[in-house]
Protein backbone atom coordinates (compact mmCIF):
# COMPACT_ATOMS: atom_id res chain seq x y z
CA UNK A 1 0.00 0.00 0.00
CA UNK A 2 1.14 3.53 -0.72
CA UNK A 3 1.43 6.15 2.01
CA UNK A 4 -1.06 8.99 2.01
CA UNK A 5 0.45 12.13 0.60
CA UNK A 6 0.24 14.60 3.45
CA UNK A 7 0.15 17.66 1.19
CA UNK A 8 -3.00 16.47 -0.61
CA UNK A 9 -5.08 15.83 2.49
CA UNK A 10 -5.04 16.05 6.24
CA UNK A 11 -5.76 13.14 8.56
CA UNK A 12 -7.22 13.67 12.02
CA UNK A 13 -7.72 10.87 14.53
CA UNK A 14 -10.58 11.69 16.86
CA UNK A 15 -10.34 10.44 20.43
CA UNK A 16 -11.72 10.88 23.95
CA UNK A 17 -9.74 10.51 27.18
CA UNK A 18 -12.08 7.83 28.59
CA UNK A 19 -11.38 5.47 25.66
CA UNK A 20 -8.69 2.88 26.49
CA UNK A 21 -7.96 2.22 22.79
CA UNK A 22 -7.55 5.96 22.25
CA UNK A 23 -5.05 6.21 25.11
CA UNK A 24 -3.05 3.30 23.68
CA UNK A 25 -3.07 4.87 20.22
CA UNK A 26 -1.84 8.20 21.65
CA UNK A 27 1.03 6.46 23.50
CA UNK A 28 2.19 4.73 20.31
CA UNK A 29 1.66 7.68 17.94
CA UNK A 30 4.65 8.81 15.87
CA UNK A 31 3.26 12.28 15.14
CA UNK A 32 2.34 11.57 11.51
CA UNK A 33 -1.29 12.63 11.99
CA UNK A 34 -3.15 15.05 14.24
CA UNK A 35 -4.75 13.40 17.26
CA UNK A 36 -7.59 15.39 18.72
CA UNK A 37 -9.84 14.85 21.76
CA UNK A 38 -13.41 15.73 20.80
CA UNK A 39 -14.31 16.52 24.41
CA UNK A 40 -11.53 19.11 24.76
CA UNK A 41 -11.39 20.70 21.30
CA UNK A 42 -14.41 22.41 19.77
CA UNK A 43 -13.03 22.20 16.21
CA UNK A 44 -12.61 18.44 16.51
CA UNK A 45 -16.04 18.05 18.11
CA UNK A 46 -17.50 19.91 15.12
CA UNK A 47 -15.62 17.63 12.69
CA UNK A 48 -16.92 14.55 14.55
CA UNK A 49 -20.46 15.90 14.35
CA UNK A 50 -20.22 16.74 10.63
CA UNK A 51 -18.70 13.31 9.85
CA UNK A 52 -21.37 11.56 11.97
CA UNK A 53 -18.75 9.83 14.14
CA UNK A 54 -20.34 7.26 16.46
CA UNK A 55 -17.23 5.72 18.04
CA UNK A 56 -13.61 6.53 18.81
CA UNK A 57 -10.88 6.29 17.87
CA UNK A 58 -12.01 7.32 14.40
CA UNK A 59 -9.98 8.74 11.56
CA UNK A 60 -11.15 11.44 9.19
CA UNK A 61 -9.48 12.62 6.00
CA UNK A 62 -10.08 16.29 5.27
CA UNK A 63 -9.75 17.42 1.68
CA UNK A 64 -10.80 21.03 1.29
CA UNK A 65 -14.28 21.11 2.76
CA UNK A 66 -15.04 17.41 2.36
CA UNK A 67 -14.71 14.84 5.14
CA UNK A 68 -14.17 11.12 4.63
CA UNK A 69 -14.19 8.42 7.27
CA UNK A 70 -11.13 6.19 7.22
CA UNK A 71 -10.28 2.89 8.90
CA UNK A 72 -7.83 2.44 11.75
CA UNK A 73 -5.95 -0.83 12.05
CA UNK A 74 -3.63 -2.07 14.75
CA UNK A 75 -0.85 -4.38 13.60
CA UNK A 76 1.41 -5.56 16.35
CA UNK A 77 2.15 -2.44 18.38
CA UNK A 78 1.57 0.03 15.51
CA UNK A 79 -1.57 1.82 14.38
CA UNK A 80 -2.38 2.71 10.75
CA UNK A 81 -5.00 4.92 9.14
CA UNK A 82 -6.24 3.48 5.85
CA UNK A 83 -8.17 5.53 3.27
CA UNK A 84 -8.89 4.41 -0.29
CA UNK A 85 -6.29 1.62 -0.12
CA UNK A 86 -3.55 4.00 1.03
CA UNK A 87 -2.16 4.05 4.55
CA UNK A 88 -0.17 6.12 6.98
CA UNK A 89 1.29 5.00 10.28
CA UNK A 90 -0.18 6.90 13.19
N, CA, C and O atoms as CSV, one atom per row, in Angstrom:
chain,resi,resn,atom,element,x,y,z
A,1,UNK,N,N,0.833,-1.190,0.000
A,1,UNK,CA,C,0.000,0.000,0.000
A,1,UNK,C,C,0.874,1.248,0.000
A,1,UNK,O,O,1.939,1.279,0.617
A,2,UNK,N,N,0.408,2.265,-0.697
A,2,UNK,CA,C,1.142,3.526,-0.724
A,2,UNK,C,C,0.805,4.345,0.512
A,2,UNK,O,O,-0.253,4.163,1.115
A,3,UNK,N,N,1.707,5.250,0.890
A,3,UNK,CA,C,1.434,6.152,2.006
A,3,UNK,C,C,0.617,7.331,1.511
A,3,UNK,O,O,0.794,7.798,0.386
A,4,UNK,N,N,-0.280,7.807,2.362
A,4,UNK,CA,C,-1.058,8.991,2.009
A,4,UNK,C,C,-0.124,10.168,1.843
A,4,UNK,O,O,0.808,10.345,2.627
A,5,UNK,N,N,-0.367,10.955,0.846
A,5,UNK,CA,C,0.452,12.129,0.595
A,5,UNK,C,C,-0.088,13.263,1.451
A,5,UNK,O,O,-1.184,13.773,1.216
A,6,UNK,N,N,0.701,13.649,2.450
A,6,UNK,CA,C,0.240,14.602,3.446
A,6,UNK,C,C,-0.148,15.949,2.852
A,6,UNK,O,O,-1.008,16.628,3.413
A,7,UNK,N,N,0.445,16.356,1.751
A,7,UNK,CA,C,0.148,17.664,1.188
A,7,UNK,C,C,-1.216,17.683,0.496
A,7,UNK,O,O,-1.802,18.754,0.333
A,8,UNK,N,N,-1.728,16.534,0.090
A,8,UNK,CA,C,-3.000,16.471,-0.613
A,8,UNK,C,C,-4.188,16.438,0.337
A,8,UNK,O,O,-5.286,16.855,-0.032
A,9,UNK,N,N,-3.986,15.955,1.540
A,9,UNK,CA,C,-5.081,15.830,2.485
A,9,UNK,C,C,-4.521,15.879,3.899
A,9,UNK,O,O,-3.314,15.784,4.120
A,10,UNK,N,N,-5.431,16.030,4.838
A,10,UNK,CA,C,-5.043,16.048,6.236
A,10,UNK,C,C,-5.822,14.953,6.942
A,10,UNK,O,O,-7.021,14.787,6.719
A,11,UNK,N,N,-5.133,14.208,7.794
A,11,UNK,CA,C,-5.759,13.143,8.563
A,11,UNK,C,C,-5.849,13.596,10.011
A,11,UNK,O,O,-4.881,14.101,10.580
A,12,UNK,N,N,-7.029,13.406,10.599
A,12,UNK,CA,C,-7.225,13.666,12.018
A,12,UNK,C,C,-7.781,12.396,12.650
A,12,UNK,O,O,-8.725,11.798,12.134
A,13,UNK,N,N,-7.193,11.993,13.763
A,13,UNK,CA,C,-7.718,10.866,14.531
A,13,UNK,C,C,-8.447,11.456,15.727
A,13,UNK,O,O,-7.858,12.154,16.553
A,14,UNK,N,N,-9.732,11.166,15.803
A,14,UNK,CA,C,-10.582,11.694,16.865
A,14,UNK,C,C,-10.605,10.720,18.032
A,14,UNK,O,O,-10.785,9.516,17.850
A,15,UNK,N,N,-10.418,11.258,19.232
A,15,UNK,CA,C,-10.338,10.436,20.433
A,15,UNK,C,C,-11.134,11.080,21.568
A,15,UNK,O,O,-11.618,12.206,21.448
A,16,UNK,N,N,-11.258,10.342,22.668
A,16,UNK,CA,C,-11.717,10.885,23.949
A,16,UNK,C,C,-10.839,10.251,25.029
A,16,UNK,O,O,-10.364,9.126,24.872
A,17,UNK,N,N,-10.634,10.974,26.112
A,17,UNK,CA,C,-9.742,10.506,27.175
A,17,UNK,C,C,-10.237,9.217,27.830
A,17,UNK,O,O,-9.419,8.407,28.266
A,18,UNK,N,N,-11.536,9.007,27.909
A,18,UNK,CA,C,-12.083,7.828,28.593
A,18,UNK,C,C,-11.950,6.536,27.787
A,18,UNK,O,O,-12.259,5.460,28.298
A,19,UNK,N,N,-11.503,6.625,26.554
A,19,UNK,CA,C,-11.378,5.468,25.661
A,19,UNK,C,C,-9.998,4.816,25.829
A,19,UNK,O,O,-8.975,5.449,25.567
A,20,UNK,N,N,-9.974,3.546,26.268
A,20,UNK,CA,C,-8.686,2.876,26.489
A,20,UNK,C,C,-7.921,2.676,25.177
A,20,UNK,O,O,-6.698,2.812,25.152
A,21,UNK,N,N,-8.625,2.356,24.090
A,21,UNK,CA,C,-7.964,2.216,22.792
A,21,UNK,C,C,-7.360,3.530,22.315
A,21,UNK,O,O,-6.300,3.548,21.690
A,22,UNK,N,N,-8.050,4.637,22.619
A,22,UNK,CA,C,-7.547,5.965,22.251
A,22,UNK,C,C,-6.262,6.276,23.012
A,22,UNK,O,O,-5.304,6.799,22.443
A,23,UNK,N,N,-6.251,5.950,24.299
A,23,UNK,CA,C,-5.052,6.209,25.114
A,23,UNK,C,C,-3.877,5.389,24.600
A,23,UNK,O,O,-2.752,5.887,24.547
A,24,UNK,N,N,-4.124,4.140,24.224
A,24,UNK,CA,C,-3.054,3.298,23.684
A,24,UNK,C,C,-2.539,3.876,22.364
A,24,UNK,O,O,-1.330,3.952,22.144
A,25,UNK,N,N,-3.451,4.280,21.497
A,25,UNK,CA,C,-3.069,4.873,20.221
A,25,UNK,C,C,-2.205,6.112,20.446
A,25,UNK,O,O,-1.180,6.281,19.786
A,26,UNK,N,N,-2.611,6.979,21.374
A,26,UNK,CA,C,-1.836,8.203,21.648
A,26,UNK,C,C,-0.437,7.883,22.147
A,26,UNK,O,O,0.517,8.569,21.779
A,27,UNK,N,N,-0.294,6.851,22.982
A,27,UNK,CA,C,1.028,6.462,23.503
A,27,UNK,C,C,1.949,5.982,22.386
A,27,UNK,O,O,3.156,6.218,22.435
A,28,UNK,N,N,1.396,5.318,21.391
A,28,UNK,CA,C,2.192,4.730,20.308
A,28,UNK,C,C,2.384,5.682,19.122
A,28,UNK,O,O,3.186,5.400,18.232
A,29,UNK,N,N,1.667,6.789,19.101
A,29,UNK,CA,C,1.664,7.684,17.943
A,29,UNK,C,C,3.051,8.236,17.640
A,29,UNK,O,O,3.811,8.584,18.544
A,30,UNK,N,N,3.360,8.307,16.361
A,30,UNK,CA,C,4.648,8.812,15.869
A,30,UNK,C,C,4.589,10.285,15.492
A,30,UNK,O,O,5.618,10.884,15.178
A,31,UNK,N,N,3.397,10.877,15.518
A,31,UNK,CA,C,3.262,12.280,15.138
A,31,UNK,C,C,2.986,12.500,13.665
A,31,UNK,O,O,3.117,13.622,13.175
A,32,UNK,N,N,2.604,11.448,12.944
A,32,UNK,CA,C,2.343,11.565,11.510
A,32,UNK,C,C,0.958,12.124,11.187
A,32,UNK,O,O,0.713,12.570,10.066
A,33,UNK,N,N,0.051,12.100,12.169
A,33,UNK,CA,C,-1.294,12.627,11.986
A,33,UNK,C,C,-1.672,13.421,13.234
A,33,UNK,O,O,-1.076,13.248,14.297
A,34,UNK,N,N,-2.660,14.284,13.092
A,34,UNK,CA,C,-3.151,15.047,14.239
A,34,UNK,C,C,-4.088,14.163,15.056
A,34,UNK,O,O,-4.990,13.529,14.508
A,35,UNK,N,N,-3.869,14.128,16.358
A,35,UNK,CA,C,-4.752,13.398,17.260
A,35,UNK,C,C,-5.474,14.432,18.094
A,35,UNK,O,O,-4.851,15.312,18.689
A,36,UNK,N,N,-6.794,14.324,18.136
A,36,UNK,CA,C,-7.593,15.389,18.719
A,36,UNK,C,C,-8.719,14.824,19.581
A,36,UNK,O,O,-9.501,13.994,19.117
A,37,UNK,N,N,-8.802,15.270,20.828
A,37,UNK,CA,C,-9.842,14.852,21.763
A,37,UNK,C,C,-11.098,15.674,21.515
A,37,UNK,O,O,-11.081,16.898,21.649
A,38,UNK,N,N,-12.184,15.005,21.155
A,38,UNK,CA,C,-13.406,15.726,20.800
A,38,UNK,C,C,-14.091,16.353,22.013
A,38,UNK,O,O,-14.935,17.235,21.857
A,39,UNK,N,N,-13.738,15.912,23.210
A,39,UNK,CA,C,-14.314,16.520,24.415
A,39,UNK,C,C,-13.569,17.779,24.838
A,39,UNK,O,O,-14.092,18.570,25.623
A,40,UNK,N,N,-12.359,17.973,24.332
A,40,UNK,CA,C,-11.533,19.111,24.757
A,40,UNK,C,C,-11.201,20.085,23.635
A,40,UNK,O,O,-10.480,21.057,23.861
A,41,UNK,N,N,-11.709,19.844,22.436
A,41,UNK,CA,C,-11.388,20.705,21.304
A,41,UNK,C,C,-12.659,20.901,20.471
A,41,UNK,O,O,-13.151,19.965,19.840
A,42,UNK,N,N,-13.172,22.109,20.479
A,42,UNK,CA,C,-14.415,22.410,19.769
A,42,UNK,C,C,-14.339,22.145,18.279
A,42,UNK,O,O,-15.309,21.673,17.686
A,43,UNK,N,N,-13.191,22.444,17.656
A,43,UNK,CA,C,-13.025,22.200,16.214
A,43,UNK,C,C,-13.154,20.711,15.912
A,43,UNK,O,O,-13.803,20.322,14.940
A,44,UNK,N,N,-12.540,19.888,16.739
A,44,UNK,CA,C,-12.606,18.437,16.514
A,44,UNK,C,C,-13.988,17.887,16.827
A,44,UNK,O,O,-14.442,16.951,16.170
A,45,UNK,N,N,-14.664,18.455,17.821
A,45,UNK,CA,C,-16.038,18.050,18.113
A,45,UNK,C,C,-16.939,18.370,16.922
A,45,UNK,O,O,-17.823,17.584,16.582
A,46,UNK,N,N,-16.717,19.518,16.291
A,46,UNK,CA,C,-17.499,19.905,15.115
A,46,UNK,C,C,-17.233,18.952,13.950
A,46,UNK,O,O,-18.162,18.560,13.245
A,47,UNK,N,N,-15.973,18.580,13.748
A,47,UNK,CA,C,-15.624,17.631,12.692
A,47,UNK,C,C,-16.306,16.290,12.953
A,47,UNK,O,O,-16.854,15.683,12.033
A,48,UNK,N,N,-16.273,15.826,14.201
A,48,UNK,CA,C,-16.917,14.554,14.551
A,48,UNK,C,C,-18.412,14.609,14.272
A,48,UNK,O,O,-18.993,13.643,13.779
A,49,UNK,N,N,-19.029,15.735,14.587
A,49,UNK,CA,C,-20.458,15.897,14.346
A,49,UNK,C,C,-20.761,15.896,12.848
A,49,UNK,O,O,-21.679,15.210,12.398
A,50,UNK,N,N,-19.994,16.661,12.080
A,50,UNK,CA,C,-20.221,16.737,10.631
A,50,UNK,C,C,-19.988,15.399,9.942
A,50,UNK,O,O,-20.664,15.073,8.966
A,51,UNK,N,N,-19.020,14.613,10.456
A,51,UNK,CA,C,-18.701,13.313,9.851
A,51,UNK,C,C,-19.562,12.189,10.435
A,51,UNK,O,O,-19.405,11.027,10.061
A,52,UNK,N,N,-20.462,12.534,11.345
A,52,UNK,CA,C,-21.366,11.562,11.975
A,52,UNK,C,C,-20.587,10.431,12.649
A,52,UNK,O,O,-20.898,9.255,12.461
A,53,UNK,N,N,-19.574,10.799,13.434
A,53,UNK,CA,C,-18.748,9.826,14.143
A,53,UNK,C,C,-19.546,9.261,15.317
A,53,UNK,O,O,-20.107,10.008,16.119
A,54,UNK,N,N,-19.587,7.940,15.405
A,54,UNK,CA,C,-20.343,7.261,16.458
A,54,UNK,C,C,-19.434,6.546,17.466
A,54,UNK,O,O,-19.901,6.123,18.523
A,55,UNK,N,N,-18.158,6.410,17.151
A,55,UNK,CA,C,-17.231,5.724,18.041
A,55,UNK,C,C,-15.836,6.312,17.868
A,55,UNK,O,O,-15.534,6.945,16.856
A,56,UNK,N,N,-14.999,6.094,18.866
A,56,UNK,CA,C,-13.610,6.526,18.813
A,56,UNK,C,C,-12.726,5.352,19.205
A,56,UNK,O,O,-13.185,4.462,19.922
A,57,UNK,N,N,-11.483,5.319,18.763
A,57,UNK,CA,C,-10.883,6.289,17.867
A,57,UNK,C,C,-11.449,6.148,16.453
A,57,UNK,O,O,-11.755,5.049,15.991
A,58,UNK,N,N,-11.576,7.267,15.799
A,58,UNK,CA,C,-12.006,7.318,14.405
A,58,UNK,C,C,-11.071,8.235,13.654
A,58,UNK,O,O,-10.559,9.210,14.205
A,59,UNK,N,N,-10.852,7.918,12.397
A,59,UNK,CA,C,-9.981,8.737,11.564
A,59,UNK,C,C,-10.799,9.396,10.469
A,59,UNK,O,O,-11.689,8.787,9.875
A,60,UNK,N,N,-10.474,10.651,10.221
A,60,UNK,CA,C,-11.147,11.444,9.194
A,60,UNK,C,C,-10.082,12.038,8.272
A,60,UNK,O,O,-9.073,12.573,8.732
A,61,UNK,N,N,-10.323,11.935,6.966
A,61,UNK,CA,C,-9.479,12.624,5.999
A,61,UNK,C,C,-10.217,13.888,5.578
A,61,UNK,O,O,-11.384,13.844,5.190
A,62,UNK,N,N,-9.520,15.010,5.661
A,62,UNK,CA,C,-10.083,16.292,5.267
A,62,UNK,C,C,-9.410,16.720,3.971
A,62,UNK,O,O,-8.188,16.855,3.900
A,63,UNK,N,N,-10.222,16.926,2.961
A,63,UNK,CA,C,-9.749,17.424,1.675
A,63,UNK,C,C,-10.600,18.632,1.326
A,63,UNK,O,O,-11.752,18.496,0.915
A,64,UNK,N,N,-10.024,19.811,1.493
A,64,UNK,CA,C,-10.799,21.025,1.285
A,64,UNK,C,C,-11.906,21.095,2.309
A,64,UNK,O,O,-11.646,21.165,3.510
A,65,UNK,N,N,-13.148,21.076,1.839
A,65,UNK,CA,C,-14.284,21.112,2.762
A,65,UNK,C,C,-14.958,19.748,2.908
A,65,UNK,O,O,-15.957,19.630,3.617
A,66,UNK,N,N,-14.430,18.725,2.251
A,66,UNK,CA,C,-15.042,17.406,2.356
A,66,UNK,C,C,-14.366,16.568,3.441
A,66,UNK,O,O,-13.163,16.679,3.681
A,67,UNK,N,N,-15.170,15.730,4.086
A,67,UNK,CA,C,-14.707,14.838,5.137
A,67,UNK,C,C,-14.976,13.398,4.714
A,67,UNK,O,O,-16.038,13.083,4.177
A,68,UNK,N,N,-14.000,12.534,4.963
A,68,UNK,CA,C,-14.170,11.124,4.628
A,68,UNK,C,C,-13.710,10.281,5.803
A,68,UNK,O,O,-12.613,10.471,6.328
A,69,UNK,N,N,-14.562,9.343,6.210
A,69,UNK,CA,C,-14.191,8.417,7.269
A,69,UNK,C,C,-13.157,7.430,6.732
A,69,UNK,O,O,-13.251,6.949,5.603
A,70,UNK,N,N,-12.178,7.147,7.569
A,70,UNK,CA,C,-11.134,6.186,7.222
A,70,UNK,C,C,-11.113,5.072,8.266
A,70,UNK,O,O,-11.719,5.199,9.330
A,71,UNK,N,N,-10.426,4.002,7.963
A,71,UNK,CA,C,-10.279,2.889,8.896
A,71,UNK,C,C,-9.012,3.069,9.714
A,71,UNK,O,O,-8.048,3.692,9.269
A,72,UNK,N,N,-9.032,2.518,10.912
A,72,UNK,CA,C,-7.834,2.442,11.750
A,72,UNK,C,C,-7.578,0.965,12.010
A,72,UNK,O,O,-8.477,0.224,12.407
A,73,UNK,N,N,-6.338,0.550,11.779
A,73,UNK,CA,C,-5.951,-0.834,12.048
A,73,UNK,C,C,-4.776,-0.846,13.000
A,73,UNK,O,O,-3.896,0.012,12.941
A,74,UNK,N,N,-4.778,-1.829,13.875
A,74,UNK,CA,C,-3.630,-2.067,14.751
A,74,UNK,C,C,-2.951,-3.335,14.270
A,74,UNK,O,O,-3.580,-4.385,14.141
A,75,UNK,N,N,-1.660,-3.221,14.008
A,75,UNK,CA,C,-0.852,-4.377,13.598
A,75,UNK,C,C,0.337,-4.442,14.541
A,75,UNK,O,O,1.202,-3.565,14.533
A,76,UNK,N,N,0.369,-5.475,15.340
A,76,UNK,CA,C,1.413,-5.559,16.351
A,76,UNK,C,C,1.234,-4.414,17.327
A,76,UNK,O,O,0.177,-4.281,17.945
A,77,UNK,N,N,2.263,-3.583,17.471
A,77,UNK,CA,C,2.154,-2.436,18.376
A,77,UNK,C,C,2.044,-1.116,17.615
A,77,UNK,O,O,2.264,-0.050,18.191
A,78,UNK,N,N,1.705,-1.180,16.324
A,78,UNK,CA,C,1.575,0.027,15.509
A,78,UNK,C,C,0.132,0.204,15.046
A,78,UNK,O,O,-0.601,-0.763,14.841
A,79,UNK,N,N,-0.249,1.471,14.888
A,79,UNK,CA,C,-1.573,1.820,14.382
A,79,UNK,C,C,-1.437,2.460,13.007
A,79,UNK,O,O,-0.495,3.214,12.763
A,80,UNK,N,N,-2.375,2.161,12.106
A,80,UNK,CA,C,-2.375,2.706,10.752
A,80,UNK,C,C,-3.751,3.262,10.420
A,80,UNK,O,O,-4.773,2.688,10.796
A,81,UNK,N,N,-3.765,4.389,9.710
A,81,UNK,CA,C,-4.996,4.921,9.137
A,81,UNK,C,C,-4.996,4.506,7.677
A,81,UNK,O,O,-4.001,4.673,6.973
A,82,UNK,N,N,-6.130,3.959,7.224
A,82,UNK,CA,C,-6.243,3.484,5.847
A,82,UNK,C,C,-7.428,4.168,5.183
A,82,UNK,O,O,-8.559,4.089,5.663
A,83,UNK,N,N,-7.151,4.844,4.068
A,83,UNK,CA,C,-8.173,5.527,3.274
A,83,UNK,C,C,-7.945,5.183,1.805
A,83,UNK,O,O,-6.840,5.361,1.292
A,84,UNK,N,N,-8.966,4.699,1.136
A,84,UNK,CA,C,-8.892,4.406,-0.295
A,84,UNK,C,C,-7.701,3.537,-0.661
A,84,UNK,O,O,-7.069,3.760,-1.694
A,85,UNK,N,N,-7.380,2.538,0.180
A,85,UNK,CA,C,-6.289,1.623,-0.121
A,85,UNK,C,C,-4.911,2.182,0.169
A,85,UNK,O,O,-3.912,1.498,-0.052
A,86,UNK,N,N,-4.836,3.401,0.656
A,86,UNK,CA,C,-3.554,3.999,1.033
A,86,UNK,C,C,-3.496,4.055,2.547
A,86,UNK,O,O,-4.533,4.084,3.209
A,87,UNK,N,N,-2.289,4.069,3.102
A,87,UNK,CA,C,-2.163,4.052,4.548
A,87,UNK,C,C,-1.050,4.973,5.040
A,87,UNK,O,O,-0.116,5.325,4.318
A,88,UNK,N,N,-1.205,5.341,6.309
A,88,UNK,CA,C,-0.173,6.116,6.978
A,88,UNK,C,C,-0.095,5.603,8.409
A,88,UNK,O,O,-1.121,5.381,9.053
A,89,UNK,N,N,1.116,5.418,8.898
A,89,UNK,CA,C,1.288,4.997,10.281
A,89,UNK,C,C,0.953,6.164,11.196
A,89,UNK,O,O,1.412,7.287,10.989
A,90,UNK,N,N,0.155,5.884,12.198
A,90,UNK,CA,C,-0.178,6.903,13.188
A,90,UNK,C,C,1.031,7.030,14.058
A,90,UNK,O,O,1.036,7.829,14.994
